[in-house]
């Protein structure tokens, strides 16, 4: 999540059930029950979009959309 988060930064997460609170925030998200990712979350009526803070990277991190 460079440039916002740097190597050796410590990020503390709080588990919440109200997903609306996560909208437009950086979150650890569990995808498909067993894969976790750290992205900025954008929630819409159609689904959820996970946005890396570094979309122009060499590691292949991409914006991902999951429909309801």
N, CA, C and O atoms as CSV, one atom per row, in Angstrom:
chain,resi,resn,atom,element,x,y,z
A,1,UNK,N,N,0.832,-1.189,0.000
A,1,UNK,CA,C,0.000,0.000,0.000
A,1,UNK,C,C,0.875,1.252,0.000
A,1,UNK,O,O,0.475,2.316,0.472
A,2,UNK,N,N,2.070,1.092,-0.539
A,2,UNK,CA,C,2.961,2.229,-0.724
A,2,UNK,C,C,2.287,3.203,-1.683
A,2,UNK,O,O,1.675,2.715,-2.633
A,3,UNK,N,N,2.330,4.450,-1.549
A,3,UNK,CA,C,3.208,5.248,-0.703
A,3,UNK,C,C,2.602,5.619,0.660
A,3,UNK,O,O,3.288,6.219,1.487
A,4,UNK,N,N,1.345,5.278,0.905
A,4,UNK,CA,C,0.716,5.663,2.174
A,4,UNK,C,C,1.288,4.869,3.348
A,4,UNK,O,O,1.494,5.416,4.432
A,5,UNK,N,N,1.540,3.590,3.130
A,5,UNK,CA,C,2.103,2.724,4.163
A,5,UNK,C,C,3.478,2.274,3.695
A,5,UNK,O,O,3.654,1.867,2.547
A,6,UNK,N,N,4.438,2.352,4.587
A,6,UNK,CA,C,5.812,2.021,4.230
A,6,UNK,C,C,6.243,0.716,4.889
A,6,UNK,O,O,5.616,0.252,5.841
A,7,UNK,N,N,7.306,0.139,4.377
A,7,UNK,CA,C,7.861,-1.072,4.966
A,7,UNK,C,C,8.151,-0.824,6.440
A,7,UNK,O,O,8.661,0.233,6.812
A,8,UNK,N,N,7.828,-1.792,7.265
A,8,UNK,CA,C,7.988,-1.750,8.719
A,8,UNK,C,C,6.930,-0.915,9.434
A,8,UNK,O,O,6.994,-0.784,10.656
A,9,UNK,N,N,5.952,-0.343,8.714
A,9,UNK,CA,C,4.824,0.304,9.380
A,9,UNK,C,C,3.998,-0.761,10.098
A,9,UNK,O,O,3.947,-1.914,9.668
A,10,UNK,N,N,3.369,-0.374,11.169
A,10,UNK,CA,C,2.486,-1.269,11.904
A,10,UNK,C,C,1.054,-0.767,11.728
A,10,UNK,O,O,0.758,0.403,11.975
A,11,UNK,N,N,0.177,-1.663,11.301
A,11,UNK,CA,C,-1.224,-1.325,11.089
A,11,UNK,C,C,-2.048,-2.189,12.042
A,11,UNK,O,O,-1.886,-3.409,12.076
A,12,UNK,N,N,-2.920,-1.564,12.805
A,12,UNK,CA,C,-3.774,-2.281,13.750
A,12,UNK,C,C,-5.197,-2.263,13.219
A,12,UNK,O,O,-5.723,-1.210,12.858
A,13,UNK,N,N,-5.815,-3.439,13.174
A,13,UNK,CA,C,-7.158,-3.574,12.630
A,13,UNK,C,C,-8.164,-3.825,13.734
A,13,UNK,O,O,-7.850,-4.436,14.756
A,14,UNK,N,N,-9.376,-3.345,13.514
A,14,UNK,CA,C,-10.496,-3.630,14.394
A,14,UNK,C,C,-11.541,-4.376,13.568
A,14,UNK,O,O,-11.969,-3.888,12.523
A,15,UNK,N,N,-11.948,-5.542,14.026
A,15,UNK,CA,C,-12.959,-6.308,13.318
A,15,UNK,C,C,-14.327,-5.697,13.579
A,15,UNK,O,O,-14.717,-5.489,14.728
A,16,UNK,N,N,-15.053,-5.410,12.499
A,16,UNK,CA,C,-16.388,-4.833,12.617
A,16,UNK,C,C,-17.369,-5.635,11.777
A,16,UNK,O,O,-16.977,-6.282,10.806
A,17,UNK,N,N,-18.622,-5.594,12.141
A,17,UNK,CA,C,-19.675,-6.279,11.392
A,17,UNK,C,C,-20.415,-5.319,10.461
A,17,UNK,O,O,-21.013,-5.749,9.475
A,18,UNK,N,N,-20.379,-4.028,10.768
A,18,UNK,CA,C,-21.085,-3.013,9.979
A,18,UNK,C,C,-20.196,-2.577,8.823
A,18,UNK,O,O,-19.339,-1.709,8.987
A,19,UNK,N,N,-20.399,-3.179,7.655
A,19,UNK,CA,C,-19.529,-2.915,6.518
A,19,UNK,C,C,-19.633,-1.480,6.002
A,19,UNK,O,O,-18.707,-1.008,5.342
A,20,UNK,N,N,-20.715,-0.781,6.278
A,20,UNK,CA,C,-20.873,0.598,5.823
A,20,UNK,C,C,-19.778,1.493,6.415
A,20,UNK,O,O,-19.338,2.445,5.770
A,21,UNK,N,N,-19.345,1.192,7.622
A,21,UNK,CA,C,-18.264,1.958,8.256
A,21,UNK,C,C,-16.979,1.850,7.444
A,21,UNK,O,O,-16.160,2.769,7.465
A,22,UNK,N,N,-16.787,0.750,6.732
A,22,UNK,CA,C,-15.565,0.510,5.967
A,22,UNK,C,C,-15.507,1.311,4.665
A,22,UNK,O,O,-14.443,1.402,4.052
A,23,UNK,N,N,-16.614,1.885,4.237
A,23,UNK,CA,C,-16.647,2.585,2.955
A,23,UNK,C,C,-15.637,3.735,2.922
A,23,UNK,O,O,-15.599,4.580,3.817
A,24,UNK,N,N,-14.828,3.740,1.872
A,24,UNK,CA,C,-13.810,4.779,1.625
A,24,UNK,C,C,-12.670,4.741,2.633
A,24,UNK,O,O,-11.997,5.750,2.845
A,25,UNK,N,N,-12.444,3.580,3.260
A,25,UNK,CA,C,-11.352,3.438,4.224
A,25,UNK,C,C,-10.421,2.306,3.808
A,25,UNK,O,O,-10.802,1.437,3.024
A,26,UNK,N,N,-9.207,2.317,4.332
A,26,UNK,CA,C,-8.253,1.241,4.093
A,26,UNK,C,C,-8.597,0.108,5.052
A,26,UNK,O,O,-8.704,0.320,6.260
A,27,UNK,N,N,-8.769,-1.100,4.510
A,27,UNK,CA,C,-9.235,-2.221,5.322
A,27,UNK,C,C,-8.547,-3.523,4.922
A,27,UNK,O,O,-8.123,-3.696,3.779
A,28,UNK,N,N,-8.448,-4.418,5.874
A,28,UNK,CA,C,-8.089,-5.801,5.574
A,28,UNK,C,C,-9.404,-6.507,5.272
A,28,UNK,O,O,-10.330,-6.483,6.082
A,29,UNK,N,N,-9.480,-7.123,4.122
A,29,UNK,CA,C,-10.719,-7.727,3.657
A,29,UNK,C,C,-10.490,-9.220,3.438
A,29,UNK,O,O,-9.500,-9.617,2.823
A,30,UNK,N,N,-11.401,-10.038,3.938
A,30,UNK,CA,C,-11.356,-11.467,3.681
A,30,UNK,C,C,-12.142,-11.737,2.407
A,30,UNK,O,O,-13.330,-11.426,2.328
A,31,UNK,N,N,-11.481,-12.317,1.411
A,31,UNK,CA,C,-12.092,-12.565,0.105
A,31,UNK,C,C,-12.287,-14.069,-0.077
A,31,UNK,O,O,-11.348,-14.849,0.081
A,32,UNK,N,N,-13.496,-14.462,-0.406
A,32,UNK,CA,C,-13.830,-15.869,-0.662
A,32,UNK,C,C,-13.529,-16.770,0.529
A,32,UNK,O,O,-13.266,-17.960,0.360
A,33,UNK,N,N,-13.566,-16.206,1.730
A,33,UNK,CA,C,-13.460,-17.010,2.933
A,33,UNK,C,C,-12.072,-17.368,3.412
A,33,UNK,O,O,-11.909,-17.764,4.566
A,34,UNK,N,N,-11.045,-17.239,2.548
A,34,UNK,CA,C,-9.722,-17.654,3.011
A,34,UNK,C,C,-8.556,-16.804,2.514
A,34,UNK,O,O,-7.420,-17.033,2.930
A,35,UNK,N,N,-8.797,-15.847,1.653
A,35,UNK,CA,C,-7.738,-14.951,1.181
A,35,UNK,C,C,-7.963,-13.564,1.760
A,35,UNK,O,O,-9.065,-13.023,1.668
A,36,UNK,N,N,-6.941,-12.993,2.346
A,36,UNK,CA,C,-7.046,-11.642,2.894
A,36,UNK,C,C,-6.226,-10.683,2.050
A,36,UNK,O,O,-5.188,-11.044,1.495
A,37,UNK,N,N,-6.714,-9.455,1.965
A,37,UNK,CA,C,-6.006,-8.419,1.231
A,37,UNK,C,C,-6.196,-7.099,1.960
A,37,UNK,O,O,-7.160,-6.928,2.706
A,38,UNK,N,N,-5.290,-6.182,1.746
A,38,UNK,CA,C,-5.323,-4.868,2.386
A,38,UNK,C,C,-5.518,-3.831,1.288
A,38,UNK,O,O,-4.600,-3.563,0.512
A,39,UNK,N,N,-6.712,-3.249,1.222
A,39,UNK,CA,C,-7.061,-2.320,0.144
A,39,UNK,C,C,-7.962,-1.213,0.672
A,39,UNK,O,O,-8.466,-1.281,1.793
A,40,UNK,N,N,-8.154,-0.197,-0.153
A,40,UNK,CA,C,-9.150,0.822,0.127
A,40,UNK,C,C,-10.476,0.277,-0.388
A,40,UNK,O,O,-10.539,-0.267,-1.491
A,41,UNK,N,N,-11.530,0.418,0.400
A,41,UNK,CA,C,-12.827,-0.176,0.098
A,41,UNK,C,C,-13.791,0.897,-0.386
A,41,UNK,O,O,-13.896,1.964,0.219
A,42,UNK,N,N,-14.484,0.618,-1.463
A,42,UNK,CA,C,-15.525,1.502,-1.968
A,42,UNK,C,C,-16.788,0.660,-2.154
A,42,UNK,O,O,-16.804,-0.283,-2.946
A,43,UNK,N,N,-17.835,1.006,-1.422
A,43,UNK,CA,C,-19.074,0.234,-1.443
A,43,UNK,C,C,-20.136,1.003,-2.223
A,43,UNK,O,O,-20.346,2.196,-2.003
A,44,UNK,N,N,-20.800,0.300,-3.135
A,44,UNK,CA,C,-21.881,0.907,-3.915
A,44,UNK,C,C,-23.092,-0.017,-3.878
A,44,UNK,O,O,-23.040,-1.086,-3.271
A,45,UNK,N,N,-24.163,0.385,-4.514
A,45,UNK,CA,C,-25.363,-0.439,-4.581
A,45,UNK,C,C,-25.112,-1.733,-5.343
A,45,UNK,O,O,-25.779,-2.738,-5.096
A,46,UNK,N,N,-24.153,-1.714,-6.270
A,46,UNK,CA,C,-23.889,-2.871,-7.118
A,46,UNK,C,C,-22.915,-3.877,-6.514
A,46,UNK,O,O,-22.875,-5.034,-6.934
A,47,UNK,N,N,-22.126,-3.439,-5.522
A,47,UNK,CA,C,-21.148,-4.346,-4.933
A,47,UNK,C,C,-20.044,-3.593,-4.220
A,47,UNK,O,O,-20.258,-2.491,-3.716
A,48,UNK,N,N,-18.864,-4.190,-4.178
A,48,UNK,CA,C,-17.731,-3.620,-3.469
A,48,UNK,C,C,-16.519,-3.576,-4.401
A,48,UNK,O,O,-16.254,-4.518,-5.147
A,49,UNK,N,N,-15.798,-2.469,-4.340
A,49,UNK,CA,C,-14.587,-2.312,-5.136
A,49,UNK,C,C,-13.404,-2.208,-4.185
A,49,UNK,O,O,-13.419,-1.411,-3.247
A,50,UNK,N,N,-12.383,-3.015,-4.432
A,50,UNK,CA,C,-11.162,-2.985,-3.643
A,50,UNK,C,C,-10.083,-2.304,-4.473
A,50,UNK,O,O,-9.744,-2.758,-5.565
A,51,UNK,N,N,-9.548,-1.207,-3.940
A,51,UNK,CA,C,-8.630,-0.368,-4.697
A,51,UNK,C,C,-7.268,-0.335,-4.009
A,51,UNK,O,O,-7.169,0.100,-2.862
A,52,UNK,N,N,-6.212,-0.791,-4.694
A,52,UNK,CA,C,-4.881,-0.658,-4.113
A,52,UNK,C,C,-4.465,0.807,-4.134
A,52,UNK,O,O,-4.858,1.548,-5.035
A,53,UNK,N,N,-3.678,1.231,-3.156
A,53,UNK,CA,C,-3.203,2.614,-3.158
A,53,UNK,C,C,-2.094,2.820,-4.173
A,53,UNK,O,O,-1.732,3.956,-4.481
A,54,UNK,N,N,-1.566,1.749,-4.684
A,54,UNK,CA,C,-0.496,1.825,-5.664
A,54,UNK,C,C,-0.894,1.081,-6.949
A,54,UNK,O,O,-0.273,0.075,-7.290
A,55,UNK,N,N,-1.921,1.563,-7.664
A,55,UNK,CA,C,-2.405,0.836,-8.848
A,55,UNK,C,C,-1.391,0.789,-9.991
A,55,UNK,O,O,-1.456,-0.110,-10.829
A,56,UNK,N,N,-0.469,1.725,-10.040
A,56,UNK,CA,C,0.553,1.729,-11.092
A,56,UNK,C,C,1.828,1.107,-10.551
A,56,UNK,O,O,2.839,1.786,-10.374
A,57,UNK,N,N,1.770,-0.184,-10.294
A,57,UNK,CA,C,2.893,-0.861,-9.668
A,57,UNK,C,C,3.384,-1.999,-10.546
A,57,UNK,O,O,2.728,-2.381,-11.515
A,58,UNK,N,N,4.506,-2.519,-10.209
A,58,UNK,CA,C,5.090,-3.627,-10.961
A,58,UNK,C,C,4.656,-4.980,-10.422
A,58,UNK,O,O,4.949,-6.007,-11.035
A,59,UNK,N,N,3.962,-5.003,-9.284
A,59,UNK,CA,C,3.542,-6.262,-8.678
A,59,UNK,C,C,2.197,-6.754,-9.199
A,59,UNK,O,O,1.773,-7.856,-8.848
A,60,UNK,N,N,1.523,-5.973,-10.019
A,60,UNK,CA,C,0.273,-6.398,-10.617
A,60,UNK,C,C,-0.958,-6.211,-9.763
A,60,UNK,O,O,-1.984,-6.837,-10.026
A,61,UNK,N,N,-0.889,-5.360,-8.737
A,61,UNK,CA,C,-2.074,-5.098,-7.922
A,61,UNK,C,C,-3.070,-4.315,-8.755
A,61,UNK,O,O,-2.720,-3.303,-9.361
A,62,UNK,N,N,-4.316,-4.783,-8.788
A,62,UNK,CA,C,-5.331,-4.161,-9.626
A,62,UNK,C,C,-6.585,-3.848,-8.832
A,62,UNK,O,O,-6.844,-4.443,-7.786
A,63,UNK,N,N,-7.355,-2.909,-9.345
A,63,UNK,CA,C,-8.674,-2.624,-8.790
A,63,UNK,C,C,-9.534,-3.858,-9.059
A,63,UNK,O,O,-9.544,-4.387,-10.171
A,64,UNK,N,N,-10.256,-4.312,-8.029
A,64,UNK,CA,C,-11.084,-5.502,-8.150
A,64,UNK,C,C,-12.508,-5.177,-7.707
A,64,UNK,O,O,-12.718,-4.562,-6.661
A,65,UNK,N,N,-13.484,-5.595,-8.514
A,65,UNK,CA,C,-14.883,-5.349,-8.185
A,65,UNK,C,C,-15.577,-6.690,-7.927
A,65,UNK,O,O,-15.415,-7.645,-8.687
A,66,UNK,N,N,-16.351,-6.743,-6.841
A,66,UNK,CA,C,-17.158,-7.920,-6.503
A,66,UNK,C,C,-18.626,-7.487,-6.471
A,66,UNK,O,O,-19.010,-6.620,-5.686
A,67,UNK,N,N,-19.432,-8.096,-7.328
A,67,UNK,CA,C,-20.855,-7.751,-7.359
A,67,UNK,C,C,-21.589,-8.457,-6.241
A,67,UNK,O,O,-21.120,-9.459,-5.701
A,68,UNK,N,N,-22.770,-7.910,-5.895
A,68,UNK,CA,C,-23.594,-8.545,-4.862
A,68,UNK,C,C,-24.088,-9.840,-5.407
A,68,UNK,O,O,-24.807,-10.565,-4.719
